[in-house]
Amino acid sequence: MFKQTKTVVLIGLLALLLPAISTAQTCKTASILASTPTSQFTDHKNGTVTDNKTGLMWKKCSEGQAWNKGTGGCDGRGLGYTWQGALISVQKLNNSGGFAGKTDWRVPNIQELASILEDQCESPAINLTVFPATPSDDWFWSSSPVAYDRFSARAVGFDSGNDYEPSKYNNYQVRLVRSAQ
């Protein structure tokens, strides 16, 4: 009986650990050219980066994560928002003083959000040096509604870089952007 219980506990522990092991980012650097190389971005060392190709400034962390100046990373997990909640949350951020001295943050449109996908990587399909702690298991809202369905909006999954048209009532993460000037 004890041996059987020990086996069940071991199997249970393995089941918990395997998803964590299997979700490590994989990049095909030898066969696919980087679409968002680190050199394309200017890191302002304040939780923001500017994409020199698009001219967009991004928050390095998802909303709900905290920028850690000491480590240069993002602490915690991003919050989930409905589509409308995401649009309201950025208004609240801007009205309360913004971030990094900027008060014109917004939810990116689908093309802007897709511009930070890293084609050579998956799980997540993003440059983790530029955008640390981006989860591979969650979707991110864009500000782009679906034209033919008023109950849906466009989102990107950074697991494989696919876009999706989910219900606006789902809870997804948000990464904010602004036009750099």
Secondary structure, 3 states (H helix, E strand, C coil): CHHHHHHHHHHHHHHHHHHHHHCCCEECCCCCCCCCCHHHEEECCCCEEEECCCCEEEECCCCCCEEECCCCEEECCCCCECHHHHHHHHHHHHHCCCECCECCCECCCHHHHHCCECCCEECCCECCCCCCCCCCCCEEEEEEEECCEEEEEEEEECCCCCEECCECCCCEECCCEEECC
